[in-house]
Amino acid sequence: MLNYQTSLDLMFQALADPSRRGMVERLSRGPASVSELARPLAMSLPAVVQHLQVLEASGLVRTEKVGRVRTCRIEPGGLQLAERWINERRTTWERRLDCLGDYLAETAPTTSKDPETGETP
């Protein structure tokens, strides 16, 4: 459980930064070099590399160096941990809201309407 929580913390920390989210968005369209990822960002290449290291540590991105070019790819299963955590919360709240709806339906006062006018007396 502790490892699960630590991994989840790293993932949300990685996704908390808009530059890193932009990199993940770009990589979701296909692999890119570090230079390609850096091009639209207003930061130095070393800063981009630091952001990529955070994304790699979180399990969202994988990089490989071939010659002088470092290519980055999205890790296909990387978001599954966050997705599972979010879905667990959603399921819990849907169940609670269903129970509340059932309770309100059971305790709602019944009103009778006049059959001729359709109005409540």
N, C-alpha and C positions, 0 to 999 in steps of 0.2 A: 504494500500500500504506500509506503514511504517513497519508493522508487517511482510509482505511478504519479504521486503528487509532485515530486521534483521534476519529472518530465513534463507534466502539465504546466507547472510554473515557468519552466524554460520556454515552452511553446508560446504561452500568452505574453511573456516578456518579449520574445522575439517579434510577435505580431503587434505589440503595443506601439512600435515606432512606424510612422508613416513611410519613411524611406524603405524600411525592410518590407512593409506590406506591398509597396510598389515593385520591389524586386521580385517578390513572390508572384505578384500579378503578372509581371513580364515573363517570368520563367514558366508560368502555367501555359503560355503559348508555345514554349519550346526552349531548348538549351540556348545559352548565351555566354559569351566571354565576359570576364570581369570588366573589360573596357566598354563593351556594349551596355552592360548594366550601369556603368558609371556615367555614360554620356548624358542622359537627361537629368542627372542629379547635380546639384550645386555643392559638391564636396570633392575633396581630394581623393585620389585613387587609394591611398592607405586607409582613409576613412571608410570607403566602400568595402575594402577587404575586411575591416573590422566588423562591419555589419554582416558580411557574408559568414564570418566566423561564428557570429551569434546564431544566424540561421542554420548553420551546419550543426552547432551544438544542440539546437532544439530538435533536430531531426527533420526539418522542413526542406532542406536543400543539401545536395551532394555536389562536390566539386572534384574535378580531376585535372591534373596538369599533363599536357602533352607538349613536349618541347618547351616553348616559352609562353604558351597560351594556357590559361586556366579556364576551363569550361564548367559552367554551373548548370545543374539540372534540378528540377523540382523532385522531391522524394515522393513517389506516388502515395505511399501510406502515411506520409507525415502528418496530415491533418486528421487522421482517423482518431487519434487520442482526444483532440479537442472536440471533434464531432461527437464522439461517444459521451464525453462529459456534458456537453450542451444537451444532447438528446435525453440523458438521464434526468437533468433538471426539468426539461420540458415535460417529460412523462409524469414526473412527480406533480408538477403544477396542474397539468391537465386532469390528473386523477383527483386532486384536491378541489378543483373547480367543478368537476362532475359531481362530487359529493355535495358541494355547496348548492349546486343546481337542484339536485334531488331533494335536499333538505328544504330549500325554499319552495319547491313544488308541493311537498307534503304539508308544509305549514301555512301555505297561502290560504287566506280566507276565501270561501266559495261565495260567489254572488249569484243571486237568481235574477233573471230578467223577466219582465212582463212579456208574455208570448205575443201580445198584440202590438205593442209599441217597440219592443226590443230595448226598453230603457230599464235601468236599475231603479227599483222603488225607493 
